[in-house]
Amino acid sequence: MTAINVVRIELIKERNFKYSGSRQVRSADDAASILLEYIGNTDREEFVVMVLSTKHYVNALNTVSIGSLDASLVHPREVFKPAILANASDIIVGHFHPSGDPTPSPEDIAVTKRLVEAGHMLGISVLDHIIIGDPGRFTSMKAHGLM
């Protein structure tokens, strides 16, 4: 006789993130503000997914990847896992460029296209990809027509 594991999958709240603004995302500025406050000023790339309700309230933040000075490995399965577990209708992804320049790289554009395609298959829309640079500077890939 062979044993097969029976598993339960659950989303576990790690901690609360105290944010000074609204939890509702109405614009790229709102998303960038949340991401900048959440990520802070770090010395490496950090890729985050914002899990949104149907009314675009941020229900959860999840750090998908912490990379090196100029790269972060991102795969759709890790990006969408918290979104699926939290019953998200939409997500916004974002990451920090330690160089301070929020200009999307060719890799950023390729990852975004891949995530948008995966989201279509799962029924979870990727609303934007925000790249944070120096304080007060960010790029919305949606606003720049890159997704």
C-alpha positions as CSV (number, residue, x, y, z in Angstrom):
1,M,0.0,0.0,0.0
2,T,1.3,3.5,-0.9
3,A,0.7,6.7,1.1
4,I,-0.5,9.8,-0.7
5,N,-0.4,13.1,1.1
6,V,-3.7,15.0,1.6
7,V,-3.0,18.7,1.9
8,R,-4.8,21.9,2.7
9,I,-3.8,25.2,1.1
10,E,-4.3,28.4,3.1
11,L,-3.3,32.0,3.0
12,I,-1.6,33.0,6.3
13,K,-1.5,36.6,7.4
14,E,2.1,37.4,8.3
15,R,1.7,40.8,9.8
16,N,-0.2,44.1,9.3
17,F,1.3,46.9,7.2
18,K,0.3,50.3,8.6
19,Y,-0.2,52.6,5.7
20,S,-1.0,56.3,6.1
21,G,-3.3,56.6,3.0
22,S,-6.4,54.8,1.7
23,R,-6.4,51.1,0.9
24,Q,-8.4,51.8,-2.3
25,V,-6.3,52.1,-5.5
26,R,-7.8,54.6,-7.9
27,S,-4.7,55.5,-9.9
28,A,-1.1,54.6,-10.6
29,D,-0.2,57.4,-8.1
30,D,-2.1,55.5,-5.3
31,A,-0.4,52.2,-6.2
32,A,3.0,53.8,-6.3
33,S,2.5,55.5,-2.9
34,I,1.6,52.2,-1.3
35,L,4.5,50.3,-3.0
36,L,7.0,53.0,-2.1
37,E,5.9,53.0,1.6
38,Y,5.9,49.1,1.7
39,I,9.2,48.5,-0.1
40,G,11.0,51.5,1.3
41,N,14.5,52.3,0.2
42,T,16.3,49.0,-0.3
43,D,19.6,48.1,-2.0
44,R,18.2,45.4,-4.3
45,E,15.3,44.7,-6.5
46,E,12.1,43.7,-4.7
47,F,9.1,42.4,-6.6
48,V,5.7,42.8,-4.9
49,V,2.1,41.8,-5.8
50,M,-0.9,43.9,-4.6
51,V,-4.0,41.7,-4.3
52,L,-7.1,43.7,-5.0
53,S,-10.8,43.3,-4.3
54,T,-13.4,43.9,-7.0
55,K,-13.5,47.6,-5.8
56,H,-9.7,47.8,-6.0
57,Y,-9.1,47.8,-2.2
58,V,-5.7,46.3,-1.4
59,N,-6.5,43.1,0.5
60,A,-3.0,41.8,0.7
61,L,0.6,42.6,-0.2
62,N,3.1,39.8,-1.0
63,T,6.8,40.0,-1.7
64,V,7.3,37.6,-4.5
65,S,11.0,38.0,-5.0
66,I,14.0,39.8,-3.5
67,G,16.7,39.9,-6.1
68,S,20.1,41.4,-6.7
69,L,21.2,44.9,-7.4
70,D,19.8,44.8,-11.0
71,A,17.6,41.7,-11.3
72,S,14.8,39.8,-9.7
73,L,13.5,36.3,-10.7
74,V,9.8,36.4,-11.2
75,H,7.5,33.6,-12.3
76,P,3.7,33.7,-12.8
77,R,3.1,30.9,-10.4
78,E,4.6,32.9,-7.5
79,V,2.8,36.1,-8.5
80,F,-0.6,34.5,-8.8
81,K,-0.5,32.2,-5.9
82,P,-1.4,34.8,-3.3
83,A,-4.0,36.3,-5.7
84,I,-5.7,32.9,-6.1
85,L,-5.7,32.1,-2.4
86,A,-7.1,35.6,-1.5
87,N,-9.9,35.3,-4.2
88,A,-8.5,38.4,-6.0
89,S,-10.3,39.8,-9.0
90,D,-7.3,42.0,-10.0
91,I,-3.7,42.5,-9.1
92,I,-1.1,45.3,-9.5
93,V,2.6,44.3,-9.5
94,G,5.5,46.5,-8.7
95,H,9.1,46.5,-8.1
96,F,12.0,48.8,-7.0
97,H,14.9,49.8,-9.1
98,P,17.9,50.4,-6.7
99,S,19.5,52.5,-9.4
100,G,16.8,55.2,-8.9
101,D,15.9,55.1,-12.5
102,P,12.3,53.8,-12.9
103,T,12.6,53.2,-16.7
104,P,11.4,49.7,-17.6
105,S,14.0,47.4,-18.8
106,P,13.4,44.9,-21.7
107,E,13.2,42.2,-19.0
108,D,10.5,44.2,-17.1
109,I,8.4,44.5,-20.3
110,A,8.8,40.8,-21.1
111,V,7.8,39.7,-17.5
112,T,4.8,42.0,-17.6
113,K,3.5,40.6,-20.9
114,R,3.9,37.1,-19.5
115,L,2.0,38.0,-16.4
116,V,-0.8,39.6,-18.3
117,E,-1.1,36.5,-20.5
118,A,-1.2,34.2,-17.4
119,G,-3.7,36.5,-15.8
120,H,-6.0,36.2,-18.8
121,M,-5.9,32.4,-18.4
122,L,-6.7,32.6,-14.7
123,G,-9.3,35.3,-14.9
124,I,-7.3,37.7,-12.8
125,S,-6.4,41.0,-14.5
126,V,-3.0,42.6,-14.1
127,L,-4.0,46.2,-13.9
128,D,-0.6,47.8,-13.9
129,H,3.1,47.2,-13.3
130,I,4.6,50.1,-11.3
131,I,8.4,50.6,-11.2
132,I,9.6,52.6,-8.2
133,G,12.8,54.6,-8.5
134,D,14.1,57.5,-6.5
135,P,11.6,58.9,-4.0
136,G,8.8,60.6,-5.9
137,R,9.7,58.9,-9.2
138,F,7.9,55.9,-10.7
139,T,6.8,54.5,-14.0
140,S,3.3,53.1,-14.7
141,M,3.8,50.6,-17.5
142,K,0.1,50.8,-18.3
143,A,0.2,54.6,-18.6
144,H,3.2,54.2,-21.0
145,G,1.4,51.7,-23.2
146,L,3.8,48.9,-22.3
147,M,1.1,46.4,-21.3
